[in-house]
Amino acid sequence: MGLFFRRSQVGTEPLPLSMSGIRAGERLLQIGLDDAPIAEAMAAKVGLNGRALFAVDTEREAGRARAVAAGAGVLADVHLVSYASGAPWPPAAPQAHDGHRRGCAPASFER
C-alpha cells in the first residue's frame, strides 16, 4: 500500500509563482518590490533567455532589486520611476506582470 501513496520528491514552487504562469524565456515586469524571495523566484523562472524588468520608485528598492537579480543569477533591468509618470519600459508589452503591492498596472495592461 505504501507504494501507491508515497509523496512526490519533486520540489514545489511558491503559490504566487505557480499562479502567475511564468515560463522560461518570457518577459517579466515587476512593479515595486514587496516580496524579495518571490521576485527572485520569478526572475529565475524567466531565466537568461527571458527578460526581467523591475520598476521601483526609490534608490533603496533599486538596490534590493539588483540584489534579487544577482541572487537569481539573471540579468535584470532596474528602472527608477515615479508611479504617476509614464512607463519607461520598451513598447513590447511584458507577458507577465506582478504589481500586487500597489495594485497598479501600466496603461498597456488596462483594456
Backbone bond lengths (Angstrom), bond angles and torsions (degrees), N, CA, C in turn:
res aa  C-N    CA-C-N  psi(-1)  N-CA   C-N-CA  omega(-1)  CA-C   N-CA-C  phi
1 M - - - 1.443 - - 1.528 111.66 -
2 G 1.326 118.78 -32.40 1.453 121.76 -178.04 1.517 112.74 -62.43
3 L 1.317 116.81 -26.26 1.455 121.03 -179.16 1.526 111.77 -65.95
4 F 1.307 118.40 -36.15 1.457 121.71 -176.78 1.520 113.83 -80.36
5 F 1.316 117.23 -21.49 1.458 120.65 -175.06 1.526 113.18 -114.03
6 R 1.294 117.40 22.95 1.461 118.20 -178.88 1.530 109.86 -76.66
7 R 1.301 114.78 152.02 1.464 120.49 -178.62 1.521 110.05 -80.96
8 S 1.314 114.94 149.24 1.454 121.13 178.18 1.523 109.53 -68.97
9 Q 1.298 116.59 142.45 1.460 121.63 177.66 1.525 111.62 -92.35
10 V 1.318 117.78 -0.86 1.459 122.23 179.23 1.524 109.06 -76.27
11 G 1.330 116.68 132.89 1.463 120.60 179.39 1.515 111.28 -67.60
12 T 1.312 116.12 150.77 1.457 120.09 -179.92 1.523 109.53 -103.99
13 E 1.329 115.95 153.30 1.461 121.95 177.77 1.518 108.93 -93.10
14 P 1.328 116.55 158.37 1.471 118.51 172.17 1.531 109.68 -61.87
15 L 1.311 117.12 148.15 1.463 121.86 -176.74 1.536 113.30 -56.09
16 P 1.354 119.73 -46.13 1.471 117.72 179.98 1.528 112.86 -60.45
17 L 1.315 116.91 -32.65 1.461 120.52 179.32 1.519 111.13 -70.10
18 S 1.311 117.36 -45.50 1.463 119.78 -179.79 1.523 111.49 -69.76
19 M 1.339 118.17 -33.29 1.457 121.18 178.88 1.531 112.62 -72.74
20 S 1.324 117.33 -23.29 1.467 120.22 -178.53 1.523 112.06 -71.62
21 G 1.314 117.79 -26.96 1.456 120.43 179.74 1.516 113.66 75.84
22 I 1.312 117.47 16.27 1.466 121.40 -179.82 1.522 109.29 -66.27
23 R 1.336 114.34 137.58 1.469 120.24 176.83 1.515 109.29 -124.13
24 A 1.305 116.20 162.48 1.460 121.87 177.64 1.519 110.13 -60.43
25 G 1.311 116.26 138.39 1.453 121.83 176.84 1.514 114.95 88.82
26 E 1.323 118.88 -0.95 1.467 121.16 -179.19 1.527 110.40 -89.09
27 R 1.328 115.29 175.63 1.466 122.37 176.69 1.526 108.22 -103.04
28 L 1.334 115.49 134.65 1.463 121.98 -177.59 1.519 109.25 -122.84
29 L 1.312 116.74 130.90 1.456 122.58 172.87 1.515 108.25 -114.49
30 Q 1.322 116.98 116.97 1.459 123.15 178.30 1.514 107.72 -107.82
31 I 1.329 117.94 114.39 1.460 122.29 179.23 1.515 107.77 -98.06
32 G 1.311 115.70 118.03 1.458 120.61 -175.65 1.525 109.70 77.25
33 L 1.313 115.32 172.25 1.462 119.35 -179.16 1.513 108.44 -144.38
34 D 1.313 115.41 84.09 1.451 120.65 -177.96 1.521 111.81 -91.39
35 D 1.310 116.67 -44.63 1.457 121.86 -174.90 1.533 108.49 -118.06
36 A 1.322 116.35 92.38 1.465 121.54 -175.03 1.531 113.41 -58.95
37 P 1.343 120.17 -42.36 1.475 118.47 179.62 1.535 113.12 -62.49
38 I 1.330 117.63 -37.40 1.466 120.60 178.10 1.524 109.51 -69.08
39 A 1.336 117.13 -42.51 1.466 120.75 178.53 1.517 110.67 -62.04
40 E 1.325 117.02 -39.12 1.465 121.14 177.86 1.520 110.94 -65.03
41 A 1.329 116.94 -42.48 1.460 120.72 178.74 1.526 111.17 -64.69
42 M 1.343 116.94 -38.89 1.460 120.13 178.77 1.524 111.30 -66.70
43 A 1.337 116.54 -42.89 1.460 120.11 178.59 1.528 110.68 -64.52
44 A 1.329 116.81 -38.65 1.460 119.93 177.99 1.526 111.03 -67.07
45 K 1.321 116.61 -33.52 1.465 121.02 -178.62 1.532 111.82 -65.85
46 V 1.346 117.84 -42.43 1.468 119.14 178.14 1.521 110.74 -70.56
47 G 1.325 116.26 -27.81 1.454 121.10 171.92 1.516 114.87 69.79
48 L 1.325 114.73 -167.00 1.456 121.06 -177.89 1.521 112.15 -76.50
49 N 1.321 118.23 -22.26 1.462 120.56 178.09 1.517 111.94 -80.44
50 G 1.319 117.47 -19.77 1.456 121.83 179.68 1.515 110.58 -96.67
51 R 1.316 115.27 -165.38 1.458 120.39 -179.92 1.521 108.97 -140.01
52 A 1.321 115.59 125.48 1.459 121.14 176.79 1.519 108.33 -109.47
53 L 1.322 116.33 131.74 1.455 121.76 -179.74 1.525 108.26 -129.36
54 F 1.322 116.53 128.62 1.457 122.25 178.62 1.523 108.24 -111.07
55 A 1.317 117.89 124.94 1.462 123.40 174.95 1.522 107.04 -109.73
56 V 1.326 116.01 110.55 1.466 121.57 -176.93 1.521 109.04 -125.97
57 D 1.327 116.20 160.82 1.469 118.66 -175.29 1.519 115.19 -108.78
58 T 1.326 118.86 -2.27 1.464 120.12 177.37 1.526 109.38 -132.99
59 E 1.311 114.70 157.29 1.472 120.37 178.73 1.531 110.30 -66.14
60 R 1.322 116.59 -32.39 1.478 120.65 178.13 1.526 110.53 -63.00
61 E 1.349 116.56 -45.42 1.464 120.00 177.59 1.528 111.36 -66.14
62 A 1.333 116.60 -33.24 1.471 120.21 178.09 1.525 110.10 -63.41
63 G 1.328 116.64 -41.36 1.462 120.11 176.73 1.517 111.86 -63.58
64 R 1.324 116.10 -41.15 1.466 120.09 177.23 1.527 110.89 -64.04
65 A 1.351 116.71 -39.80 1.463 120.56 179.98 1.527 110.74 -64.67
66 R 1.324 116.87 -39.87 1.472 119.87 177.11 1.529 110.56 -64.58
67 A 1.323 116.49 -38.69 1.473 120.27 177.88 1.526 110.71 -66.82
68 V 1.324 117.18 -37.44 1.465 121.86 177.48 1.522 109.74 -62.20
69 A 1.339 116.27 -45.92 1.469 120.23 -179.99 1.524 111.01 -63.74
70 A 1.318 116.52 -40.88 1.468 119.84 178.16 1.523 110.64 -65.32
71 G 1.320 117.16 -38.98 1.464 121.19 178.25 1.516 112.46 -65.45
72 A 1.333 115.39 -33.28 1.469 119.74 179.01 1.519 111.28 -81.33
73 G 1.330 116.50 -14.71 1.459 120.21 -179.66 1.521 112.72 75.04
74 V 1.341 117.24 30.39 1.463 121.28 -179.84 1.522 109.65 -126.20
75 L 1.305 115.00 162.53 1.457 120.78 172.67 1.523 107.56 -90.46
76 A 1.315 116.15 133.51 1.463 119.91 -179.61 1.515 109.08 -137.03
77 D 1.322 116.07 145.87 1.460 121.94 173.64 1.519 107.54 -88.98
78 V 1.321 116.63 130.27 1.459 121.70 178.36 1.524 107.17 -118.15
79 H 1.328 117.16 123.36 1.456 122.64 -179.13 1.522 110.10 -121.08
80 L 1.323 115.19 132.99 1.463 120.57 171.08 1.520 107.08 -86.71
81 V 1.313 116.71 122.71 1.463 120.99 -178.04 1.519 109.86 -135.93
82 S 1.309 114.17 156.26 1.452 120.37 167.82 1.524 104.44 -94.99
83 Y 1.311 118.06 127.51 1.462 120.24 -175.00 1.525 111.91 -64.90
84 A 1.325 117.43 -17.19 1.459 120.34 178.46 1.530 111.28 -82.71
85 S 1.342 117.27 -19.39 1.463 120.23 -177.53 1.521 110.57 -86.78
86 G 1.305 114.99 179.74 1.463 120.60 179.37 1.512 112.23 -70.91
87 A 1.302 115.54 173.11 1.456 121.89 -177.28 1.528 111.13 -82.43
88 P 1.346 118.65 131.71 1.456 120.77 -179.42 1.527 112.83 -89.46
89 W 1.321 117.25 -2.84 1.452 119.50 -175.55 1.527 110.98 -84.19
90 P 1.319 116.22 164.66 1.465 120.49 -178.18 1.527 111.64 -61.89
91 P 1.338 117.18 158.14 1.463 120.67 -176.46 1.528 114.40 -65.29
92 A 1.327 118.84 -22.68 1.465 120.13 177.66 1.521 108.12 -66.74
93 A 1.318 116.71 114.49 1.461 121.52 -174.81 1.524 110.87 -65.99
94 P 1.335 117.39 138.48 1.456 120.74 176.04 1.523 111.00 -63.37
95 Q 1.314 116.04 155.21 1.457 120.79 179.39 1.518 111.24 -88.86
96 A 1.307 117.15 -18.64 1.459 121.07 178.24 1.517 108.05 -136.91
97 H 1.313 116.73 144.04 1.454 122.31 -176.55 1.513 108.49 -138.86
98 D 1.324 116.07 133.43 1.452 120.31 177.13 1.514 108.28 -128.51
99 G 1.314 117.19 97.53 1.454 121.45 179.49 1.515 111.44 -125.82
100 H 1.333 115.60 35.91 1.466 120.00 -174.85 1.519 112.87 -63.64
101 R 1.301 117.46 -26.12 1.456 120.57 -173.22 1.514 112.05 -64.91
102 R 1.307 116.38 -49.28 1.450 119.70 -174.42 1.518 112.45 -104.26
103 G 1.331 116.78 -2.05 1.450 120.08 179.50 1.518 111.91 64.03
104 C 1.325 116.16 31.18 1.450 119.44 -177.16 1.512 109.77 -118.57
105 A 1.308 115.73 154.47 1.457 121.75 177.16 1.512 107.99 -139.24
106 P 1.336 117.22 144.20 1.455 119.00 177.01 1.525 110.41 -62.65
107 A 1.317 115.90 156.90 1.464 121.09 -176.97 1.525 111.32 -58.39
108 S 1.331 117.76 -30.08 1.461 120.17 -178.87 1.532 112.05 -67.38
109 F 1.336 118.44 -18.39 1.461 121.58 179.13 1.528 112.02 -92.19
110 E 1.320 117.27 -16.54 1.462 120.23 -177.19 1.527 109.05 -86.07
111 R 1.314 116.56 112.29 1.464 121.37 -178.56 1.491 109.97 -134.36
